[in-house]
Amino acid sequence: MLIVTVADTGGMTMSKEFITLAHYPKESNLYTIHPQKSDLILFYEVVEAEGENTWGGADAGQAIQWLTHAPVGSRLLVSAWDSDEEDAHLVGQTLDITEIVRAASL
């Protein structure tokens, strides 16, 4: 039996290099389709309704904890950064993931 899981690709077509044997025993025949691991650094920020940054860091779990205890109206933002040895560069735009996190917590 072959079990395949598919990540949301936003309508993109995936090539064969994205199909990899999942991290399970080889006899399981479990495969997953996902993009290759990125070298981008994810940065999370908890921002109050007035725009004041109350917390920032790379730990998603801590970000969710900070959001949980933040004042009403606070938001959780995530951005992706590419870094060389000297500078970091924002890749794309910052995303507000507050509603996704709150919906997953129900």
Backbone hydrogen bonds, N-H to C=O, Kabsch-Sander energy under -0.5 kcal/mol:
donor,donor_aa,acceptor,acceptor_aa,energy
3,I,29,N,-1.2
5,T,31,Y,-1.0
7,A,33,I,-1.3
12,M,9,T,-1.3
18,F,15,S,-1.9
19,I,16,K,-1.9
20,T,18,F,-0.7
20,T,32,T,-2.0
22,A,30,L,-1.8
24,Y,22,A,-2.3
28,S,25,P,-2.3
29,N,26,K,-1.2
31,Y,3,I,-2.2
31,Y,29,N,-0.6
32,T,20,T,-2.1
33,I,5,T,-2.3
34,H,18,F,-2.1
34,H,32,T,-0.6
41,I,81,W,-3.3
42,L,40,L,-0.5
43,F,79,S,-2.8
44,Y,57,G,-3.4
45,E,77,L,-2.5
46,V,55,W,-2.4
47,V,45,E,-0.6
47,V,75,R,-2.6
48,E,52,E,-2.9
51,G,48,E,-2.5
54,T,46,V,-2.8
54,T,52,E,-0.5
55,W,46,V,-1.3
57,G,44,Y,-2.3
60,A,58,A,-0.7
63,A,59,D,-2.0
64,I,60,A,-2.1
65,Q,61,G,-2.0
66,W,62,Q,-2.8
67,L,63,A,-2.3
68,T,64,I,-2.3
69,H,65,Q,-1.5
70,A,66,W,-0.7
70,A,67,L,-0.8
74,S,71,P,-1.8
75,R,47,V,-3.1
77,L,45,E,-3.0
77,L,75,R,-0.6
78,V,95,L,-2.6
79,S,43,F,-2.2
80,A,91,V,-0.6
81,W,41,I,-2.5
82,D,89,H,-2.8
84,D,87,D,-2.3
89,H,82,D,-3.2
91,V,80,A,-3.1
92,G,90,L,-0.6
95,L,78,V,-3.1
97,I,76,L,-2.5
97,I,95,L,-0.8
98,T,76,L,-0.5
101,V,97,I,-2.4
102,R,98,T,-2.7
103,A,99,E,-2.4
104,A,100,I,-2.0
105,S,101,V,-1.0
106,L,103,A,-0.9
